[in-house]
Amino acid sequence: MAERSQWLSSLTEFLDTGQVDTVPEHLQAQAVDGRVPSAIVFPETFEQTAAILQWAQSEKLAVLP
């Protein structure tokens, strides 16, 4: 698994910067069972969604829809 900064920047392969939210307050608001996400993504197409899911699997990252 890549370092956090590397995988976060690699999201730009699939999404524009406006489609990735890393604001701490927003992340905290999306916490589930005390686990705070590292990023919130907003794909706009089925293709983006599929690419993100494949990418997350290859990086061994959890995804919460």
CHARMM-style PDB file with segment names, atoms N, HN, CA, C and O in Angstrom:
ATOM      1  N   MET     1       0.850  -1.180   0.000  1.00  0.00      PROA
ATOM      2  CA  MET     1       0.000   0.000   0.000  1.00  0.00      PROA
ATOM      3  C   MET     1       0.890   1.235   0.000  1.00  0.00      PROA
ATOM      4  O   MET     1       1.879   1.293   0.732  1.00  0.00      PROA
ATOM      5  N   ALA     2       0.551   2.195  -0.798  1.00  0.00      PROA
ATOM      6  HN  ALA     2      -0.252   2.148  -1.392  1.00  0.00      PROA
ATOM      7  CA  ALA     2       1.311   3.438  -0.911  1.00  0.00      PROA
ATOM      8  C   ALA     2       1.060   4.322   0.309  1.00  0.00      PROA
ATOM      9  O   ALA     2       0.082   4.137   1.033  1.00  0.00      PROA
ATOM     10  N   GLU     3       1.955   5.286   0.526  1.00  0.00      PROA
ATOM     11  HN  GLU     3       2.750   5.437  -0.063  1.00  0.00      PROA
ATOM     12  CA  GLU     3       1.737   6.260   1.586  1.00  0.00      PROA
ATOM     13  C   GLU     3       0.481   7.065   1.287  1.00  0.00      PROA
ATOM     14  O   GLU     3       0.064   7.195   0.136  1.00  0.00      PROA
ATOM     15  N   ARG     4      -0.115   7.606   2.359  1.00  0.00      PROA
ATOM     16  HN  ARG     4       0.224   7.501   3.294  1.00  0.00      PROA
ATOM     17  CA  ARG     4      -1.380   8.350   2.229  1.00  0.00      PROA
ATOM     18  C   ARG     4      -1.278   9.463   1.196  1.00  0.00      PROA
ATOM     19  O   ARG     4      -2.162   9.592   0.349  1.00  0.00      PROA
ATOM     20  N   SER     5      -0.223  10.271   1.243  1.00  0.00      PROA
ATOM     21  HN  SER     5       0.496  10.166   1.931  1.00  0.00      PROA
ATOM     22  CA  SER     5      -0.108  11.384   0.304  1.00  0.00      PROA
ATOM     23  C   SER     5       0.001  10.892  -1.133  1.00  0.00      PROA
ATOM     24  O   SER     5      -0.498  11.539  -2.055  1.00  0.00      PROA
ATOM     25  N   GLN     6       0.656   9.744  -1.326  1.00  0.00      PROA
ATOM     26  HN  GLN     6       1.062   9.219  -0.578  1.00  0.00      PROA
ATOM     27  CA  GLN     6       0.779   9.199  -2.676  1.00  0.00      PROA
ATOM     28  C   GLN     6      -0.563   8.713  -3.201  1.00  0.00      PROA
ATOM     29  O   GLN     6      -0.933   9.015  -4.335  1.00  0.00      PROA
ATOM     30  N   TRP     7      -1.290   7.966  -2.385  1.00  0.00      PROA
ATOM     31  HN  TRP     7      -0.989   7.720  -1.464  1.00  0.00      PROA
ATOM     32  CA  TRP     7      -2.555   7.453  -2.904  1.00  0.00      PROA
ATOM     33  C   TRP     7      -3.589   8.545  -3.034  1.00  0.00      PROA
ATOM     34  O   TRP     7      -4.423   8.497  -3.938  1.00  0.00      PROA
ATOM     35  N   LEU     8      -3.556   9.541  -2.143  1.00  0.00      PROA
ATOM     36  HN  LEU     8      -2.879   9.580  -1.408  1.00  0.00      PROA
ATOM     37  CA  LEU     8      -4.489  10.659  -2.298  1.00  0.00      PROA
ATOM     38  C   LEU     8      -4.232  11.399  -3.608  1.00  0.00      PROA
ATOM     39  O   LEU     8      -5.174  11.734  -4.327  1.00  0.00      PROA
ATOM     40  N   SER     9      -2.977  11.652  -3.917  1.00  0.00      PROA
ATOM     41  HN  SER     9      -2.212  11.380  -3.333  1.00  0.00      PROA
ATOM     42  CA  SER     9      -2.671  12.353  -5.163  1.00  0.00      PROA
ATOM     43  C   SER     9      -2.973  11.479  -6.376  1.00  0.00      PROA
ATOM     44  O   SER     9      -3.269  12.000  -7.451  1.00  0.00      PROA
ATOM     45  N   SER    10      -2.904  10.151  -6.218  1.00  0.00      PROA
ATOM     46  HN  SER    10      -2.663   9.728  -5.345  1.00  0.00      PROA
ATOM     47  CA  SER    10      -3.210   9.281  -7.350  1.00  0.00      PROA
ATOM     48  C   SER    10      -4.697   9.286  -7.697  1.00  0.00      PROA
ATOM     49  O   SER    10      -5.080   8.832  -8.775  1.00  0.00      PROA
ATOM     50  N   LEU    11      -5.534   9.791  -6.803  1.00  0.00      PROA
ATOM     51  HN  LEU    11      -5.223  10.160  -5.927  1.00  0.00      PROA
ATOM     52  CA  LEU    11      -6.968   9.903  -7.117  1.00  0.00      PROA
ATOM     53  C   LEU    11      -7.212  10.840  -8.296  1.00  0.00      PROA
ATOM     54  O   LEU    11      -8.253  10.753  -8.947  1.00  0.00      PROA
ATOM     55  N   THR    12      -6.269  11.734  -8.577  1.00  0.00      PROA
ATOM     56  HN  THR    12      -5.424  11.805  -8.048  1.00  0.00      PROA
ATOM     57  CA  THR    12      -6.456  12.667  -9.688  1.00  0.00      PROA
ATOM     58  C   THR    12      -6.457  11.963 -11.037  1.00  0.00      PROA
ATOM     59  O   THR    12      -6.818  12.563 -12.049  1.00  0.00      PROA
ATOM     60  N   GLU    13      -6.057  10.695 -11.059  1.00  0.00      PROA
ATOM     61  HN  GLU    13      -5.765  10.207 -10.236  1.00  0.00      PROA
ATOM     62  CA  GLU    13      -6.171   9.911 -12.294  1.00  0.00      PROA
ATOM     63  C   GLU    13      -7.643   9.713 -12.660  1.00  0.00      PROA
ATOM     64  O   GLU    13      -7.985   9.572 -13.834  1.00  0.00      PROA
ATOM     65  N   PHE    14      -8.500   9.705 -11.656  1.00  0.00      PROA
ATOM     66  HN  PHE    14      -8.223   9.820 -10.702  1.00  0.00      PROA
ATOM     67  CA  PHE    14      -9.913   9.392 -11.858  1.00  0.00      PROA
ATOM     68  C   PHE    14     -10.839  10.574 -11.605  1.00  0.00      PROA
ATOM     69  O   PHE    14     -11.920  10.658 -12.188  1.00  0.00      PROA
ATOM     70  N   LEU    15     -10.410  11.490 -10.732  1.00  0.00      PROA
ATOM     71  HN  LEU    15      -9.532  11.422 -10.259  1.00  0.00      PROA
ATOM     72  CA  LEU    15     -11.285  12.565 -10.284  1.00  0.00      PROA
ATOM     73  C   LEU    15     -10.590  13.917 -10.375  1.00  0.00      PROA
ATOM     74  O   LEU    15      -9.363  14.000 -10.314  1.00  0.00      PROA
ATOM     75  N   ASP    16     -11.380  14.971 -10.521  1.00  0.00      PROA
ATOM     76  HN  ASP    16     -12.376  14.904 -10.570  1.00  0.00      PROA
ATOM     77  CA  ASP    16     -10.856  16.329 -10.404  1.00  0.00      PROA
ATOM     78  C   ASP    16     -10.664  16.629  -8.919  1.00  0.00      PROA
ATOM     79  O   ASP    16     -11.261  15.965  -8.071  1.00  0.00      PROA
ATOM     80  N   THR    17      -9.848  17.611  -8.601  1.00  0.00      PROA
ATOM     81  HN  THR    17      -9.363  18.151  -9.290  1.00  0.00      PROA
ATOM     82  CA  THR    17      -9.593  17.929  -7.193  1.00  0.00      PROA
ATOM     83  C   THR    17     -10.869  18.329  -6.458  1.00  0.00      PROA
ATOM     84  O   THR    17     -10.969  18.113  -5.250  1.00  0.00      PROA
ATOM     85  N   GLY    18     -11.833  18.898  -7.147  1.00  0.00      PROA
ATOM     86  HN  GLY    18     -11.752  19.074  -8.128  1.00  0.00      PROA
ATOM     87  CA  GLY    18     -13.096  19.264  -6.521  1.00  0.00      PROA
ATOM     88  C   GLY    18     -13.964  18.079  -6.153  1.00  0.00      PROA
ATOM     89  O   GLY    18     -14.970  18.238  -5.462  1.00  0.00      PROA
ATOM     90  N   GLN    19     -13.592  16.900  -6.604  1.00  0.00      PROA
ATOM     91  HN  GLN    19     -12.774  16.771  -7.165  1.00  0.00      PROA
ATOM     92  CA  GLN    19     -14.356  15.695  -6.310  1.00  0.00      PROA
ATOM     93  C   GLN    19     -13.766  14.908  -5.140  1.00  0.00      PROA
ATOM     94  O   GLN    19     -14.241  13.819  -4.818  1.00  0.00      PROA
ATOM     95  N   VAL    20     -12.741  15.457  -4.514  1.00  0.00      PROA
ATOM     96  HN  VAL    20     -12.356  16.341  -4.776  1.00  0.00      PROA
ATOM     97  CA  VAL    20     -12.104  14.807  -3.371  1.00  0.00      PROA
ATOM     98  C   VAL    20     -12.111  15.794  -2.204  1.00  0.00      PROA
ATOM     99  O   VAL    20     -11.605  16.910  -2.317  1.00  0.00      PROA
ATOM    100  N   ASP    21     -12.683  15.372  -1.099  1.00  0.00      PROA
ATOM    101  HN  ASP    21     -13.094  14.465  -1.007  1.00  0.00      PROA
ATOM    102  CA  ASP    21     -12.777  16.229   0.091  1.00  0.00      PROA
ATOM    103  C   ASP    21     -11.900  15.640   1.188  1.00  0.00      PROA
ATOM    104  O   ASP    21     -12.064  14.480   1.567  1.00  0.00      PROA
ATOM    105  N   THR    22     -10.966  16.443   1.698  1.00  0.00      PROA
ATOM    106  HN  THR    22     -10.833  17.385   1.390  1.00  0.00      PROA
ATOM    107  CA  THR    22     -10.113  16.015   2.804  1.00  0.00      PROA
ATOM    108  C   THR    22     -10.160  17.003   3.969  1.00  0.00      PROA
ATOM    109  O   THR    22      -9.262  17.013   4.811  1.00  0.00      PROA
ATOM    110  N   VAL    23     -11.193  17.824   4.019  1.00  0.00      PROA
ATOM    111  HN  VAL    23     -11.923  17.816   3.335  1.00  0.00      PROA
ATOM    112  CA  VAL    23     -11.353  18.793   5.105  1.00  0.00      PROA
ATOM    113  C   VAL    23     -11.631  18.016   6.399  1.00  0.00      PROA
ATOM    114  O   VAL    23     -12.598  17.257   6.463  1.00  0.00      PROA
ATOM    115  N   PRO    24     -10.798  18.197   7.425  1.00  0.00      PROA
ATOM    116  CA  PRO    24     -10.945  17.408   8.661  1.00  0.00      PROA
ATOM    117  C   PRO    24     -12.351  17.422   9.260  1.00  0.00      PROA
ATOM    118  O   PRO    24     -12.827  16.387   9.726  1.00  0.00      PROA
ATOM    119  N   GLU    25     -13.010  18.553   9.255  1.00  0.00      PROA
ATOM    120  HN  GLU    25     -12.623  19.394   8.876  1.00  0.00      PROA
ATOM    121  CA  GLU    25     -14.358  18.624   9.825  1.00  0.00      PROA
ATOM    122  C   GLU    25     -15.352  17.779   9.029  1.00  0.00      PROA
ATOM    123  O   GLU    25     -16.238  17.148   9.603  1.00  0.00      PROA
ATOM    124  N   HSD    26     -15.200  17.772   7.715  1.00  0.00      PROA
ATOM    125  HN  HSD    26     -14.480  18.285   7.248  1.00  0.00      PROA
ATOM    126  CA  HSD    26     -16.083  16.970   6.865  1.00  0.00      PROA
ATOM    127  C   HSD    26     -15.803  15.482   7.069  1.00  0.00      PROA
ATOM    128  O   HSD    26     -16.727  14.669   7.119  1.00  0.00      PROA
ATOM    129  N   LEU    27     -14.520  15.134   7.187  1.00  0.00      PROA
ATOM    130  HN  LEU    27     -13.770  15.795   7.147  1.00  0.00      PROA
ATOM    131  CA  LEU    27     -14.152  13.734   7.414  1.00  0.00      PROA
ATOM    132  C   LEU    27     -14.705  13.246   8.744  1.00  0.00      PROA
ATOM    133  O   LEU    27     -15.248  12.145   8.833  1.00  0.00      PROA
ATOM    134  N   GLN    28     -14.566  14.060   9.766  1.00  0.00      PROA
ATOM    135  HN  GLN    28     -14.125  14.955   9.694  1.00  0.00      PROA
ATOM    136  CA  GLN    28     -15.070  13.687  11.098  1.00  0.00      PROA
ATOM    137  C   GLN    28     -16.579  13.472  11.068  1.00  0.00      PROA
ATOM    138  O   GLN    28     -17.094  12.565  11.721  1.00  0.00      PROA
ATOM    139  N   ALA    29     -17.277  14.296  10.320  1.00  0.00      PROA
ATOM    140  HN  ALA    29     -16.859  15.033   9.790  1.00  0.00      PROA
ATOM    141  CA  ALA    29     -18.731  14.176  10.231  1.00  0.00      PROA
ATOM    142  C   ALA    29     -19.159  12.878   9.545  1.00  0.00      PROA
ATOM    143  O   ALA    29     -20.295  12.437   9.719  1.00  0.00      PROA
ATOM    144  N   GLN    30     -18.274  12.267   8.776  1.00  0.00      PROA
ATOM    145  HN  GLN    30     -17.351  12.625   8.635  1.00  0.00      PROA
ATOM    146  CA  GLN    30     -18.583  11.027   8.058  1.00  0.00      PROA
ATOM    147  C   GLN    30     -18.037   9.790   8.753  1.00  0.00      PROA
ATOM    148  O   GLN    30     -18.062   8.700   8.181  1.00  0.00      PROA
ATOM    149  N   ALA    31     -17.546   9.943   9.977  1.00  0.00      PROA
ATOM    150  HN  ALA    31     -17.526  10.828  10.442  1.00  0.00      PROA
ATOM    151  CA  ALA    31     -16.995   8.812  10.730  1.00  0.00      PROA
ATOM    152  C   ALA    31     -18.068   7.751  10.955  1.00  0.00      PROA
ATOM    153  O   ALA    31     -19.237   8.069  11.176  1.00  0.00      PROA
ATOM    154  N   VAL    32     -17.658   6.496  10.895  1.00  0.00      PROA
ATOM    155  HN  VAL    32     -16.709   6.238  10.716  1.00  0.00      PROA
ATOM    156  CA  VAL    32     -18.552   5.364  11.137  1.00  0.00      PROA
ATOM    157  C   VAL    32     -17.910   4.496  12.212  1.00  0.00      PROA
ATOM    158  O   VAL    32     -16.774   4.046  12.063  1.00  0.00      PROA
ATOM    159  N   ASP    33     -18.637   4.268  13.280  1.00  0.00      PROA
ATOM    160  HN  ASP    33     -19.560   4.633  13.401  1.00  0.00      PROA
ATOM    161  CA  ASP    33     -18.125   3.473  14.405  1.00  0.00      PROA
ATOM    162  C   ASP    33     -16.766   3.981  14.879  1.00  0.00      PROA
ATOM    163  O   ASP    33     -15.887   3.191  15.224  1.00  0.00      PROA
ATOM    164  N   GLY    34     -16.601   5.299  14.893  1.00  0.00      PROA
ATOM    165  HN  GLY    34     -17.315   5.940  14.612  1.00  0.00      PROA
ATOM    166  CA  GLY    34     -15.368   5.901  15.368  1.00  0.00      PROA
ATOM    167  C   GLY    34     -14.224   5.910  14.377  1.00  0.00      PROA
ATOM    168  O   GLY    34     -13.143   6.404  14.696  1.00  0.00      PROA
ATOM    169  N   ARG    35     -14.429   5.382  13.193  1.00  0.00      PROA
ATOM    170  HN  ARG    35     -15.307   4.981  12.933  1.00  0.00      PROA
ATOM    171  CA  ARG    35     -13.380   5.351  12.167  1.00  0.00      PROA
ATOM    172  C   ARG    35     -13.605   6.507  11.209  1.00  0.00      PROA
ATOM    173  O   ARG    35     -14.636   6.597  10.542  1.00  0.00      PROA
ATOM    174  N   VAL    36     -12.616   7.390  11.157  1.00  0.00      PROA
ATOM    175  HN  VAL    36     -11.779   7.317  11.699  1.00  0.00      PROA
ATOM    176  CA  VAL    36     -12.701   8.598  10.328  1.00  0.00      PROA
ATOM    177  C   VAL    36     -12.054   8.316   8.976  1.00  0.00      PROA
ATOM    178  O   VAL    36     -10.924   7.830   8.924  1.00  0.00      PROA
ATOM    179  N   PRO    37     -12.754   8.613   7.882  1.00  0.00      PROA
ATOM    180  CA  PRO    37     -12.164   8.382   6.559  1.00  0.00      PROA
ATOM    181  C   PRO    37     -11.004   9.331   6.289  1.00  0.00      PROA
ATOM    182  O   PRO    37     -10.905  10.400   6.891  1.00  0.00      PROA
ATOM    183  N   SER    38     -10.134   8.926   5.379  1.00  0.00      PROA
ATOM    184  HN  SER    38     -10.214   8.058   4.890  1.00  0.00      PROA
ATOM    185  CA  SER    38      -9.018   9.778   4.956  1.00  0.00      PROA
ATOM    186  C   SER    38      -9.436  10.720   3.841  1.00  0.00      PROA
ATOM    187  O   SER    38      -8.815  11.761   3.628  1.00  0.00      PROA
ATOM    188  N   ALA    39     -10.490  10.347   3.133  1.00  0.00      PROA
ATOM    189  HN  ALA    39     -10.994   9.501   3.306  1.00  0.00      PROA
ATOM    190  CA  ALA    39     -10.986  11.174   2.033  1.00  0.00      PROA
ATOM    191  C   ALA    39     -12.436  10.810   1.759  1.00  0.00      PROA
ATOM    192  O   ALA    39     -12.881   9.694   2.027  1.00  0.00      PROA
ATOM    193  N   ILE    40     -13.148  11.769   1.226  1.00  0.00      PROA
ATOM    194  HN  ILE    40     -12.787  12.676   1.009  1.00  0.00      PROA
ATOM    195  CA  ILE    40     -14.505  11.552   0.737  1.00  0.00      PROA
ATOM    196  C   ILE    40     -14.457  11.876  -0.749  1.00  0.00      PROA
ATOM    197  O   ILE    40     -13.978  12.939  -1.146  1.00  0.00      PROA
ATOM    198  N   VAL    41     -14.951  10.964  -1.561  1.00  0.00      PROA
ATOM    199  HN  VAL    41     -15.341  10.101  -1.239  1.00  0.00      PROA
ATOM    200  CA  VAL    41     -14.903  11.186  -3.006  1.00  0.00      PROA
ATOM    201  C   VAL    41     -16.315  11.292  -3.565  1.00  0.00      PROA
ATOM    202  O   VAL    41     -17.260  10.701  -3.042  1.00  0.00      PROA
ATOM    203  N   PHE    42     -16.428  12.054  -4.632  1.00  0.00      PROA
ATOM    204  HN  PHE    42     -15.660  12.534  -5.057  1.00  0.00      PROA
ATOM    205  CA  PHE    42     -17.716  12.316  -5.269  1.00  0.00      PROA
ATOM    206  C   PHE    42     -17.626  12.005  -6.763  1.00  0.00      PROA
ATOM    207  O   PHE    42     -17.536  12.919  -7.583  1.00  0.00      PROA
ATOM    208  N   PRO    43     -17.650  10.711  -7.123  1.00  0.00      PROA
ATOM    209  CA  PRO    43     -17.611  10.379  -8.545  1.00  0.00      PROA
ATOM    210  C   PRO    43     -18.889  10.845  -9.226  1.00  0.00      PROA
ATOM    211  O   PRO    43     -19.958  10.869  -8.616  1.00  0.00      PROA
ATOM    212  N   GLU    44     -18.767  11.214 -10.491  1.00  0.00      PROA
ATOM    213  HN  GLU    44     -17.899  11.195 -10.986  1.00  0.00      PROA
ATOM    214  CA  GLU    44     -19.927  11.720 -11.228  1.00  0.00      PROA
ATOM    215  C   GLU    44     -20.430  10.746 -12.289  1.00  0.00      PROA
ATOM    216  O   GLU    44     -21.518  10.927 -12.835  1.00  0.00      PROA
ATOM    217  N   THR    45     -19.645   9.723 -12.579  1.00  0.00      PROA
ATOM    218  HN  THR    45     -18.761   9.576 -12.136  1.00  0.00      PROA
ATOM    219  CA  THR    45     -20.039   8.767 -13.606  1.00  0.00      PROA
ATOM    220  C   THR    45     -19.850   7.347 -13.087  1.00  0.00      PROA
ATOM    221  O   THR    45     -19.145   7.114 -12.105  1.00  0.00      PROA
ATOM    222  N   PHE    46     -20.494   6.408 -13.767  1.00  0.00      PROA
ATOM    223  HN  PHE    46     -21.067   6.597 -14.565  1.00  0.00      PROA
ATOM    224  CA  PHE    46     -20.298   4.996 -13.437  1.00  0.00      PROA
ATOM    225  C   PHE    46     -18.844   4.602 -13.667  1.00  0.00      PROA
ATOM    226  O   PHE    46     -18.283   3.811 -12.909  1.00  0.00      PROA
ATOM    227  N   GLU    47     -18.241   5.151 -14.706  1.00  0.00      PROA
ATOM    228  HN  GLU    47     -18.697   5.794 -15.322  1.00  0.00      PROA
ATOM    229  CA  GLU    47     -16.845   4.836 -15.019  1.00  0.00      PROA
ATOM    230  C   GLU    47     -15.909   5.298 -13.897  1.00  0.00      PROA
ATOM    231  O   GLU    47     -14.982   4.580 -13.524  1.00  0.00      PROA
ATOM    232  N   GLN    48     -16.153   6.486 -13.368  1.00  0.00      PROA
ATOM    233  HN  GLN    48     -16.906   7.069 -13.672  1.00  0.00      PROA
ATOM    234  CA  GLN    48     -15.342   6.974 -12.253  1.00  0.00      PROA
ATOM    235  C   GLN    48     -15.530   6.087 -11.025  1.00  0.00      PROA
ATOM    236  O   GLN    48     -14.564   5.762 -10.335  1.00  0.00      PROA
ATOM    237  N   THR    49     -16.764   5.703 -10.759  1.00  0.00      PROA
ATOM    238  HN  THR    49     -17.548   5.967 -11.320  1.00  0.00      PROA
ATOM    239  CA  THR    49     -17.044   4.848  -9.614  1.00  0.00      PROA
ATOM    240  C   THR    49     -16.320   3.519  -9.752  1.00  0.00      PROA
ATOM    241  O   THR    49     -15.689   3.058  -8.801  1.00  0.00      PROA
ATOM    242  N   ALA    50     -16.399   2.901 -10.912  1.00  0.00      PROA
ATOM    243  HN  ALA    50     -16.912   3.275 -11.685  1.00  0.00      PROA
ATOM    244  CA  ALA    50     -15.717   1.624 -11.139  1.00  0.00      PROA
ATOM    245  C   ALA    50     -14.207   1.773 -10.999  1.00  0.00      PROA
ATOM    246  O   ALA    50     -13.554   0.922 -10.395  1.00  0.00      PROA
ATOM    247  N   ALA    51     -13.653   2.835 -11.547  1.00  0.00      PROA
ATOM    248  HN  ALA    51     -14.183   3.527 -12.037  1.00  0.00      PROA
ATOM    249  CA  ALA    51     -12.207   3.065 -11.454  1.00  0.00      PROA
ATOM    250  C   ALA    51     -11.770   3.256 -10.002  1.00  0.00      PROA
ATOM    251  O   ALA    51     -10.732   2.736  -9.593  1.00  0.00      PROA
ATOM    252  N   ILE    52     -12.541   3.985  -9.241  1.00  0.00      PROA
ATOM    253  HN  ILE    52     -13.384   4.407  -9.573  1.00  0.00      PROA
ATOM    254  CA  ILE    52     -12.209   4.214  -7.829  1.00  0.00      PROA
ATOM    255  C   ILE    52     -12.261   2.908  -7.048  1.00  0.00      PROA
ATOM    256  O   ILE    52     -11.377   2.638  -6.235  1.00  0.00      PROA
ATOM    257  N   LEU    53     -13.284   2.097  -7.286  1.00  0.00      PROA
ATOM    258  HN  LEU    53     -14.002   2.316  -7.947  1.00  0.00      PROA
ATOM    259  CA  LEU    53     -13.390   0.822  -6.575  1.00  0.00      PROA
ATOM    260  C   LEU    53     -12.245  -0.116  -6.937  1.00  0.00      PROA
ATOM    261  O   LEU    53     -11.700  -0.789  -6.062  1.00  0.00      PROA
ATOM    262  N   GLN    54     -11.875  -0.170  -8.206  1.00  0.00      PROA
ATOM    263  HN  GLN    54     -12.318   0.377  -8.917  1.00  0.00      PROA
ATOM    264  CA  GLN    54     -10.734  -0.996  -8.609  1.00  0.00      PROA
ATOM    265  C   GLN    54      -9.443  -0.479  -7.986  1.00  0.00      PROA
ATOM    266  O   GLN    54      -8.615  -1.259  -7.515  1.00  0.00      PROA
ATOM    267  N   TRP    55      -9.278   0.841  -7.988  1.00  0.00      PROA
ATOM    268  HN  TRP    55      -9.951   1.474  -8.371  1.00  0.00      PROA
ATOM    269  CA  TRP    55      -8.101   1.464  -7.400  1.00  0.00      PROA
ATOM    270  C   TRP    55      -8.026   1.169  -5.902  1.00  0.00      PROA
ATOM    271  O   TRP    55      -6.967   0.799  -5.397  1.00  0.00      PROA
ATOM    272  N   ALA    56      -9.139   1.331  -5.192  1.00  0.00      PROA
ATOM    273  HN  ALA    56     -10.000   1.632  -5.603  1.00  0.00      PROA
ATOM    274  CA  ALA    56      -9.160   1.086  -3.748  1.00  0.00      PROA
ATOM    275  C   ALA    56      -8.815  -0.364  -3.435  1.00  0.00      PROA
ATOM    276  O   ALA    56      -8.107  -0.645  -2.468  1.00  0.00      PROA
ATOM    277  N   GLN    57      -9.311  -1.268  -4.244  1.00  0.00      PROA
ATOM    278  HN  GLN    57      -9.886  -1.039  -5.029  1.00  0.00      PROA
ATOM    279  CA  GLN    57      -8.990  -2.684  -4.037  1.00  0.00      PROA
ATOM    280  C   GLN    57      -7.496  -2.925  -4.223  1.00  0.00      PROA
ATOM    281  O   GLN    57      -6.884  -3.654  -3.442  1.00  0.00      PROA
ATOM    282  N   SER    58      -6.910  -2.324  -5.242  1.00  0.00      PROA
ATOM    283  HN  SER    58      -7.407  -1.732  -5.876  1.00  0.00      PROA
ATOM    284  CA  SER    58      -5.477  -2.526  -5.484  1.00  0.00      PROA
ATOM    285  C   SER    58      -4.620  -1.897  -4.387  1.00  0.00      PROA
ATOM    286  O   SER    58      -3.507  -2.359  -4.132  1.00  0.00      PROA
ATOM    287  N   GLU    59      -5.127  -0.848  -3.736  1.00  0.00      PROA
ATOM    288  HN  GLU    59      -6.031  -0.473  -3.943  1.00  0.00      PROA
ATOM    289  CA  GLU    59      -4.421  -0.197  -2.631  1.00  0.00      PROA
ATOM    290  C   GLU    59      -4.768  -0.787  -1.269  1.00  0.00      PROA
ATOM    291  O   GLU    59      -4.250  -0.356  -0.240  1.00  0.00      PROA
ATOM    292  N   LYS    60      -5.672  -1.801  -1.283  1.00  0.00      PROA
ATOM    293  HN  LYS    60      -6.093  -2.151  -2.119  1.00  0.00      PROA
ATOM    294  CA  LYS    60      -6.132  -2.444  -0.058  1.00  0.00      PROA
ATOM    295  C   LYS    60      -6.782  -1.440   0.907  1.00  0.00      PROA
ATOM    296  O   LYS    60      -6.532  -1.454   2.112  1.00  0.00      PROA
ATOM    297  N   LEU    61      -7.618  -0.576   0.336  1.00  0.00      PROA
ATOM    298  HN  LEU    61      -7.821  -0.565  -0.644  1.00  0.00      PROA
ATOM    299  CA  LEU    61      -8.333   0.429   1.117  1.00  0.00      PROA
ATOM    300  C   LEU    61      -9.795   0.029   1.253  1.00  0.00      PROA
ATOM    301  O   LEU    61     -10.378  -0.556   0.341  1.00  0.00      PROA
ATOM    302  N   ALA    62     -10.371   0.347   2.389  1.00  0.00      PROA
ATOM    303  HN  ALA    62      -9.897   0.822   3.130  1.00  0.00      PROA
ATOM    304  CA  ALA    62     -11.789   0.094   2.611  1.00  0.00      PROA
ATOM    305  C   ALA    62     -12.604   1.194   1.949  1.00  0.00      PROA
ATOM    306  O   ALA    62     -12.170   2.344   1.871  1.00  0.00      PROA
ATOM    307  N   VAL    63     -13.786   0.830   1.475  1.00  0.00      PROA
ATOM    308  HN  VAL    63     -14.138  -0.104   1.538  1.00  0.00      PROA
ATOM    309  CA  VAL    63     -14.690   1.782   0.839  1.00  0.00      PROA
ATOM    310  C   VAL    63     -16.031   1.668   1.527  1.00  0.00      PROA
ATOM    311  O   VAL    63     -16.562   0.574   1.716  1.00  0.00      PROA
ATOM    312  N   LEU    64     -16.570   2.812   1.898  1.00  0.00      PROA
ATOM    313  HN  LEU    64     -16.139   3.701   1.745  1.00  0.00      PROA
ATOM    314  CA  LEU    64     -17.899   2.860   2.485  1.00  0.00      PROA
ATOM    315  C   LEU    64     -18.782   3.688   1.574  1.00  0.00      PROA
ATOM    316  O   LEU    64     -18.606   4.902   1.477  1.00  0.00      PROA
ATOM    317  N   PRO    65     -19.744   3.037   0.893  1.00  0.00      PROA
ATOM    318  CA  PRO    65     -20.599   3.795  -0.020  1.00  0.00      PROA
ATOM    319  C   PRO    65     -21.553   4.721   0.722  1.00  0.00      PROA
ATOM    320  OT1 PRO    65     -22.340   5.429   0.094  1.00  0.00      PROA
TER     321      PRO     65
END
